Amino acid sequence: MMKRVLAMAEKFQDRPALAGDAALSDTDASDTRFDHARFDIDNIGLLVRVQRFLHSYPTMVPLIVLILSLIGFGLFAGTKFFSPYNMSLIVQQVSIIGVLAVAQSLIILTAGIDLSVAAIMVLSSVIAGQLAVKLGFNAPLSLLISFACGTAIGFLNGFLVTKVKLPPFIATLGTWNVFYALNLYLSGAQSIRGSEIDAAAPILKFFGENISLFGTQISYGSFLLVLVFAILWYALTKTAWGRHIYAVGDDKEAAELAGIRTDRILISVYCVAGFICAIAGWSAIGRVGAVSPTSFFEGNLQSITAVVIGGISLFGGRGSIIGPLIGALIVGVFQSGLRIAGVDVLWQLFAIGWLIIIAVAVDQWIRKVSA
């Protein structure tokens, strides 16, 4: 009996492997691989974890910088920095650049750049002022015409980029010069004074009016800044149009293969950016108190500064529209804090320049997560 049992055991050991055994072996191997993968994840360093976290939440970097800036300047300048008047002044100072930064953000999210946003803004304000004040047009109609002109100018930029196949940098550099020349031509290089606007079309200065809130004066332009950001945040995060913008910026060829009409998306982005610039032009009249063809000459670079510091990648496809709002506030906080501290304007520019360099360096480091 014992000999028979031993013979059966030897026969079982010599049999060919069955499918069940292979499946069991694969399961054991996969469990082993899973254990190795889990071990690798558990042993990721703190720096890599931070890098991945910031890649998932790109707005965190500018938010942290803003908080540290407020704390730092608050400790240095004391209650004068945190006074309601100074806080209100910071928001009012960045209200125009902030709206321009929204338009710039849309372009940069598509991996482009627009050097003409400030010129579009000023040209739209000049058109509205000339029609309403100099030619006696109905003021609301003049504003609508200026909005249409801003949108048409945006379409021109989009056409040059998509159909003529010009690089966005070159196309908008050229149109920036064209629009600036048109500003001087239409205005005769002369500003329209506030008194003239008050007499003929006071609605043009609407966003420069203030209301009393929290013990200080806040302009309607500040509310416009928040409203524009809120609308664009919804459009980019809750609509197919917004998802397509990110897809085009991340990889245009892949977006085309996925069925997205990339040229149509790009043209729509430039049109919306032009419209936003025209809105900023209306707000700029109230902020300046006049229609000036030479105002906000550095608005192009300032809008790019807000976008870059705000965490939107210059390579497109990554970043939150809220970031440029925080970026604009960071610039305003630095300028206000350094001014209160008595720092020369030269060194204010020096500090903001380093902010830009550090922001781009951090963006490059964060992008290595996807490499």
Contacts in CASP RR format, 6 or more apart in sequence:
PFRMAT RR
TARGET T0000
AUTHOR 0000-0000-0000
METHOD contacts of the structure
MODEL  1
MMKRVLAMAEKFQDRPALAGDAALSDTDASDTRFDHARFDIDNIGLLVRV
QRFLHSYPTMVPLIVLILSLIGFGLFAGTKFFSPYNMSLIVQQVSIIGVL
AVAQSLIILTAGIDLSVAAIMVLSSVIAGQLAVKLGFNAPLSLLISFACG
TAIGFLNGFLVTKVKLPPFIATLGTWNVFYALNLYLSGAQSIRGSEIDAA
APILKFFGENISLFGTQISYGSFLLVLVFAILWYALTKTAWGRHIYAVGD
DKEAAELAGIRTDRILISVYCVAGFICAIAGWSAIGRVGAVSPTSFFEGN
LQSITAVVIGGISLFGGRGSIIGPLIGALIVGVFQSGLRIAGVDVLWQLF
AIGWLIIIAVAVDQWIRKVSA
51 365 0 8 1.000
51 366 0 8 1.000
51 368 0 8 1.000
51 369 0 8 1.000
52 369 0 8 1.000
53 60 0 8 1.000
54 60 0 8 1.000
54 61 0 8 1.000
54 362 0 8 1.000
54 366 0 8 1.000
55 366 0 8 1.000
55 367 0 8 1.000
55 369 0 8 1.000
55 370 0 8 1.000
58 311 0 8 1.000
58 312 0 8 1.000
58 313 0 8 1.000
58 318 0 8 1.000
58 319 0 8 1.000
58 320 0 8 1.000
58 323 0 8 1.000
58 366 0 8 1.000
59 310 0 8 1.000
59 311 0 8 1.000
59 319 0 8 1.000
59 320 0 8 1.000
59 322 0 8 1.000
59 323 0 8 1.000
59 326 0 8 1.000
61 310 0 8 1.000
61 311 0 8 1.000
61 359 0 8 1.000
61 362 0 8 1.000
61 366 0 8 1.000
62 309 0 8 1.000
62 310 0 8 1.000
62 311 0 8 1.000
62 323 0 8 1.000
62 326 0 8 1.000
62 327 0 8 1.000
62 330 0 8 1.000
62 359 0 8 1.000
63 323 0 8 1.000
63 326 0 8 1.000
65 309 0 8 1.000
65 330 0 8 1.000
65 355 0 8 1.000
66 326 0 8 1.000
66 327 0 8 1.000
66 329 0 8 1.000
66 330 0 8 1.000
66 333 0 8 1.000
69 330 0 8 1.000
69 333 0 8 1.000
69 334 0 8 1.000
70 333 0 8 1.000
73 81 0 8 1.000
73 333 0 8 1.000
73 334 0 8 1.000
73 336 0 8 1.000
73 337 0 8 1.000
73 340 0 8 1.000
73 341 0 8 1.000
74 81 0 8 1.000
74 82 0 8 1.000
76 337 0 8 1.000
76 341 0 8 1.000
77 337 0 8 1.000
77 340 0 8 1.000
77 341 0 8 1.000
80 86 0 8 1.000
80 340 0 8 1.000
81 336 0 8 1.000
81 337 0 8 1.000
81 340 0 8 1.000
84 214 0 8 1.000
84 215 0 8 1.000
84 216 0 8 1.000
85 216 0 8 1.000
86 336 0 8 1.000
86 340 0 8 1.000
87 216 0 8 1.000
88 216 0 8 1.000
88 217 0 8 1.000
88 218 0 8 1.000
88 222 0 8 1.000
89 336 0 8 1.000
90 329 0 8 1.000
90 332 0 8 1.000
90 333 0 8 1.000
90 336 0 8 1.000
91 218 0 8 1.000
91 222 0 8 1.000
91 225 0 8 1.000
91 329 0 8 1.000
92 218 0 8 1.000
92 219 0 8 1.000
92 221 0 8 1.000
92 222 0 8 1.000
92 287 0 8 1.000
93 332 0 8 1.000
93 335 0 8 1.000
93 336 0 8 1.000
94 225 0 8 1.000
94 306 0 8 1.000
94 328 0 8 1.000
94 329 0 8 1.000
94 331 0 8 1.000
94 332 0 8 1.000
95 219 0 8 1.000
95 221 0 8 1.000
95 222 0 8 1.000
95 224 0 8 1.000
95 225 0 8 1.000
95 283 0 8 1.000
95 287 0 8 1.000
96 121 0 8 1.000
96 280 0 8 1.000
96 281 0 8 1.000
96 283 0 8 1.000
96 284 0 8 1.000
96 287 0 8 1.000
96 296 0 8 1.000
97 296 0 8 1.000
97 299 0 8 1.000
97 302 0 8 1.000
97 303 0 8 1.000
97 306 0 8 1.000
97 328 0 8 1.000
97 331 0 8 1.000
98 225 0 8 1.000
98 303 0 8 1.000
98 306 0 8 1.000
98 324 0 8 1.000
98 325 0 8 1.000
98 328 0 8 1.000
99 224 0 8 1.000
99 225 0 8 1.000
99 228 0 8 1.000
99 276 0 8 1.000
99 279 0 8 1.000
99 280 0 8 1.000
99 283 0 8 1.000
100 117 0 8 1.000
100 118 0 8 1.000
100 121 0 8 1.000
100 276 0 8 1.000
100 277 0 8 1.000
100 280 0 8 1.000
100 299 0 8 1.000
100 302 0 8 1.000
100 303 0 8 1.000
100 306 0 8 1.000
101 303 0 8 1.000
101 306 0 8 1.000
101 307 0 8 1.000
101 324 0 8 1.000
101 325 0 8 1.000
101 327 0 8 1.000
101 328 0 8 1.000
102 228 0 8 1.000
102 229 0 8 1.000
102 232 0 8 1.000
102 276 0 8 1.000
102 321 0 8 1.000
102 324 0 8 1.000
103 114 0 8 1.000
103 117 0 8 1.000
103 272 0 8 1.000
103 273 0 8 1.000
103 274 0 8 1.000
103 276 0 8 1.000
103 277 0 8 1.000
103 280 0 8 1.000
103 303 0 8 1.000
104 113 0 8 1.000
104 114 0 8 1.000
104 117 0 8 1.000
104 273 0 8 1.000
104 303 0 8 1.000
104 304 0 8 1.000
104 306 0 8 1.000
104 307 0 8 1.000
104 324 0 8 1.000
105 232 0 8 1.000
105 307 0 8 1.000
105 312 0 8 1.000
105 321 0 8 1.000
105 324 0 8 1.000
106 232 0 8 1.000
106 245 0 8 1.000
106 269 0 8 1.000
106 272 0 8 1.000
106 273 0 8 1.000
106 276 0 8 1.000
107 113 0 8 1.000
107 114 0 8 1.000
107 168 0 8 1.000
107 269 0 8 1.000
107 270 0 8 1.000
107 273 0 8 1.000
108 304 0 8 1.000
108 307 0 8 1.000
108 312 0 8 1.000
108 313 0 8 1.000
108 314 0 8 1.000
108 316 0 8 1.000
109 236 0 8 1.000
109 245 0 8 1.000
109 246 0 8 1.000
109 249 0 8 1.000
109 269 0 8 1.000
109 312 0 8 1.000
109 316 0 8 1.000
109 317 0 8 1.000
109 319 0 8 1.000
110 245 0 8 1.000
110 248 0 8 1.000
110 249 0 8 1.000
110 265 0 8 1.000
110 266 0 8 1.000
110 269 0 8 1.000
110 316 0 8 1.000
110 317 0 8 1.000
111 248 0 8 1.000
111 249 0 8 1.000
111 252 0 8 1.000
111 315 0 8 1.000
111 316 0 8 1.000
111 317 0 8 1.000
112 161 0 8 1.000
112 168 0 8 1.000
112 169 0 8 1.000
112 316 0 8 1.000
113 168 0 8 1.000
113 169 0 8 1.000
113 172 0 8 1.000
113 304 0 8 1.000
113 314 0 8 1.000
114 157 0 8 1.000
114 168 0 8 1.000
114 172 0 8 1.000
114 270 0 8 1.000
114 273 0 8 1.000
114 300 0 8 1.000
115 169 0 8 1.000
115 172 0 8 1.000
115 173 0 8 1.000
115 174 0 8 1.000
115 176 0 8 1.000
115 300 0 8 1.000
116 153 0 8 1.000
116 157 0 8 1.000
116 172 0 8 1.000
116 173 0 8 1.000
116 174 0 8 1.000
116 175 0 8 1.000
116 176 0 8 1.000
116 179 0 8 1.000
116 300 0 8 1.000
117 273 0 8 1.000
117 274 0 8 1.000
117 277 0 8 1.000
117 299 0 8 1.000
117 300 0 8 1.000
117 303 0 8 1.000
118 277 0 8 1.000
118 296 0 8 1.000
118 297 0 8 1.000
118 298 0 8 1.000
118 299 0 8 1.000
118 300 0 8 1.000
118 302 0 8 1.000
118 303 0 8 1.000
119 175 0 8 1.000
119 176 0 8 1.000
119 179 0 8 1.000
119 180 0 8 1.000
119 183 0 8 1.000
119 300 0 8 1.000
120 150 0 8 1.000
120 153 0 8 1.000
120 154 0 8 1.000
120 179 0 8 1.000
120 274 0 8 1.000
120 277 0 8 1.000
120 278 0 8 1.000
121 277 0 8 1.000
121 278 0 8 1.000
121 280 0 8 1.000
121 281 0 8 1.000
121 284 0 8 1.000
121 296 0 8 1.000
122 179 0 8 1.000
122 180 0 8 1.000
122 183 0 8 1.000
122 281 0 8 1.000
122 284 0 8 1.000
122 292 0 8 1.000
122 293 0 8 1.000
122 294 0 8 1.000
122 295 0 8 1.000
122 296 0 8 1.000
123 149 0 8 1.000
123 150 0 8 1.000
123 153 0 8 1.000
123 179 0 8 1.000
123 182 0 8 1.000
123 183 0 8 1.000
123 186 0 8 1.000
124 146 0 8 1.000
124 147 0 8 1.000
124 149 0 8 1.000
124 150 0 8 1.000
124 277 0 8 1.000
124 278 0 8 1.000
124 281 0 8 1.000
124 282 0 8 1.000
125 146 0 8 1.000
125 281 0 8 1.000
125 282 0 8 1.000
125 284 0 8 1.000
125 285 0 8 1.000
125 291 0 8 1.000
126 183 0 8 1.000
126 186 0 8 1.000
126 187 0 8 1.000
126 291 0 8 1.000
126 293 0 8 1.000
127 142 0 8 1.000
127 145 0 8 1.000
127 146 0 8 1.000
127 149 0 8 1.000
127 186 0 8 1.000
128 142 0 8 1.000
128 143 0 8 1.000
128 145 0 8 1.000
128 146 0 8 1.000
128 204 0 8 1.000
128 281 0 8 1.000
128 282 0 8 1.000
128 285 0 8 1.000
128 291 0 8 1.000
129 142 0 8 1.000
129 146 0 8 1.000
129 192 0 8 1.000
129 197 0 8 1.000
129 201 0 8 1.000
129 204 0 8 1.000
129 285 0 8 1.000
129 291 0 8 1.000
130 186 0 8 1.000
130 187 0 8 1.000
130 192 0 8 1.000
130 291 0 8 1.000
131 137 0 8 1.000
131 141 0 8 1.000
131 142 0 8 1.000
131 145 0 8 1.000
131 146 0 8 1.000
132 138 0 8 1.000
132 139 0 8 1.000
132 142 0 8 1.000
132 143 0 8 1.000
132 200 0 8 1.000
132 201 0 8 1.000
132 204 0 8 1.000
133 192 0 8 1.000
133 196 0 8 1.000
133 197 0 8 1.000
133 200 0 8 1.000
133 201 0 8 1.000
133 204 0 8 1.000
133 291 0 8 1.000
134 192 0 8 1.000
136 200 0 8 1.000
137 145 0 8 1.000
139 200 0 8 1.000
139 201 0 8 1.000
139 202 0 8 1.000
139 203 0 8 1.000
139 204 0 8 1.000
140 203 0 8 1.000
142 201 0 8 1.000
143 203 0 8 1.000
143 204 0 8 1.000
143 282 0 8 1.000
146 278 0 8 1.000
146 281 0 8 1.000
146 282 0 8 1.000
147 275 0 8 1.000
147 278 0 8 1.000
147 279 0 8 1.000
149 278 0 8 1.000
150 274 0 8 1.000
150 275 0 8 1.000
150 277 0 8 1.000
150 278 0 8 1.000
151 271 0 8 1.000
151 272 0 8 1.000
151 274 0 8 1.000
151 275 0 8 1.000
151 278 0 8 1.000
153 175 0 8 1.000
153 179 0 8 1.000
153 274 0 8 1.000
153 277 0 8 1.000
154 270 0 8 1.000
154 271 0 8 1.000
154 273 0 8 1.000
154 274 0 8 1.000
154 275 0 8 1.000
155 267 0 8 1.000
155 270 0 8 1.000
155 271 0 8 1.000
156 175 0 8 1.000
157 168 0 8 1.000
157 171 0 8 1.000
157 172 0 8 1.000
157 175 0 8 1.000
157 270 0 8 1.000
157 273 0 8 1.000
157 274 0 8 1.000
158 171 0 8 1.000
158 266 0 8 1.000
158 267 0 8 1.000
158 269 0 8 1.000
158 270 0 8 1.000
158 271 0 8 1.000
159 267 0 8 1.000
160 166 0 8 1.000
160 171 0 8 1.000
160 175 0 8 1.000
161 167 0 8 1.000
161 168 0 8 1.000
161 171 0 8 1.000
161 266 0 8 1.000
161 270 0 8 1.000
162 263 0 8 1.000
162 266 0 8 1.000
162 267 0 8 1.000
163 263 0 8 1.000
164 171 0 8 1.000
176 300 0 8 1.000
183 293 0 8 1.000
183 294 0 8 1.000
184 293 0 8 1.000
186 293 0 8 1.000
187 291 0 8 1.000
187 293 0 8 1.000
188 293 0 8 1.000
189 293 0 8 1.000
189 294 0 8 1.000
190 293 0 8 1.000
191 290 0 8 1.000
191 291 0 8 1.000
191 292 0 8 1.000
191 293 0 8 1.000
191 294 0 8 1.000
192 290 0 8 1.000
192 291 0 8 1.000
193 290 0 8 1.000
194 205 0 8 1.000
194 289 0 8 1.000
194 290 0 8 1.000
197 204 0 8 1.000
197 205 0 8 1.000
197 285 0 8 1.000
197 289 0 8 1.000
197 290 0 8 1.000
197 291 0 8 1.000
198 205 0 8 1.000
204 282 0 8 1.000
204 285 0 8 1.000
204 286 0 8 1.000
204 291 0 8 1.000
205 285 0 8 1.000
205 286 0 8 1.000
205 289 0 8 1.000
206 220 0 8 1.000
206 282 0 8 1.000
206 286 0 8 1.000
207 219 0 8 1.000
207 220 0 8 1.000
207 221 0 8 1.000
207 224 0 8 1.000
207 282 0 8 1.000
207 283 0 8 1.000
207 285 0 8 1.000
207 286 0 8 1.000
207 287 0 8 1.000
208 219 0 8 1.000
208 220 0 8 1.000
208 221 0 8 1.000
208 283 0 8 1.000
208 286 0 8 1.000
208 287 0 8 1.000
208 289 0 8 1.000
209 219 0 8 1.000
209 220 0 8 1.000
209 286 0 8 1.000
210 217 0 8 1.000
210 218 0 8 1.000
210 219 0 8 1.000
210 220 0 8 1.000
211 217 0 8 1.000
211 218 0 8 1.000
211 220 0 8 1.000
212 218 0 8 1.000
219 287 0 8 1.000
221 283 0 8 1.000
221 286 0 8 1.000
221 287 0 8 1.000
224 279 0 8 1.000
224 283 0 8 1.000
225 325 0 8 1.000
228 276 0 8 1.000
228 279 0 8 1.000
229 321 0 8 1.000
229 322 0 8 1.000
229 325 0 8 1.000
232 321 0 8 1.000
233 320 0 8 1.000
233 321 0 8 1.000
233 322 0 8 1.000
235 241 0 8 1.000
235 242 0 8 1.000
236 242 0 8 1.000
236 245 0 8 1.000
236 246 0 8 1.000
236 321 0 8 1.000
241 265 0 8 1.000
241 268 0 8 1.000
244 255 0 8 1.000
244 260 0 8 1.000
244 265 0 8 1.000
245 265 0 8 1.000
245 269 0 8 1.000
245 317 0 8 1.000
246 317 0 8 1.000
246 318 0 8 1.000
247 254 0 8 1.000
247 255 0 8 1.000
247 258 0 8 1.000
247 260 0 8 1.000
247 317 0 8 1.000
248 255 0 8 1.000
248 260 0 8 1.000
248 262 0 8 1.000
248 265 0 8 1.000
248 266 0 8 1.000
248 317 0 8 1.000
249 255 0 8 1.000
249 316 0 8 1.000
249 317 0 8 1.000
250 316 0 8 1.000
250 317 0 8 1.000
250 318 0 8 1.000
252 262 0 8 1.000
255 262 0 8 1.000
255 265 0 8 1.000
256 262 0 8 1.000
284 295 0 8 1.000
284 296 0 8 1.000
285 291 0 8 1.000
288 295 0 8 1.000
302 331 0 8 1.000
305 327 0 8 1.000
305 331 0 8 1.000
305 352 0 8 1.000
305 353 0 8 1.000
305 355 0 8 1.000
305 356 0 8 1.000
306 324 0 8 1.000
306 327 0 8 1.000
306 328 0 8 1.000
306 331 0 8 1.000
307 324 0 8 1.000
307 327 0 8 1.000
308 314 0 8 1.000
308 356 0 8 1.000
308 359 0 8 1.000
308 360 0 8 1.000
308 363 0 8 1.000
309 326 0 8 1.000
309 327 0 8 1.000
309 330 0 8 1.000
309 331 0 8 1.000
309 355 0 8 1.000
309 356 0 8 1.000
309 359 0 8 1.000
310 323 0 8 1.000
310 324 0 8 1.000
310 326 0 8 1.000
310 327 0 8 1.000
310 330 0 8 1.000
310 359 0 8 1.000
311 319 0 8 1.000
311 320 0 8 1.000
311 323 0 8 1.000
311 324 0 8 1.000
311 327 0 8 1.000
311 359 0 8 1.000
311 363 0 8 1.000
312 318 0 8 1.000
312 319 0 8 1.000
312 320 0 8 1.000
312 321 0 8 1.000
312 323 0 8 1.000
312 324 0 8 1.000
313 319 0 8 1.000
313 363 0 8 1.000
313 367 0 8 1.000
314 360 0 8 1.000
314 363 0 8 1.000
315 367 0 8 1.000
318 367 0 8 1.000
330 355 0 8 1.000
331 352 0 8 1.000
331 355 0 8 1.000
334 348 0 8 1.000
334 351 0 8 1.000
334 352 0 8 1.000
334 355 0 8 1.000
335 348 0 8 1.000
335 352 0 8 1.000
338 347 0 8 1.000
338 348 0 8 1.000
338 351 0 8 1.000
339 348 0 8 1.000
END
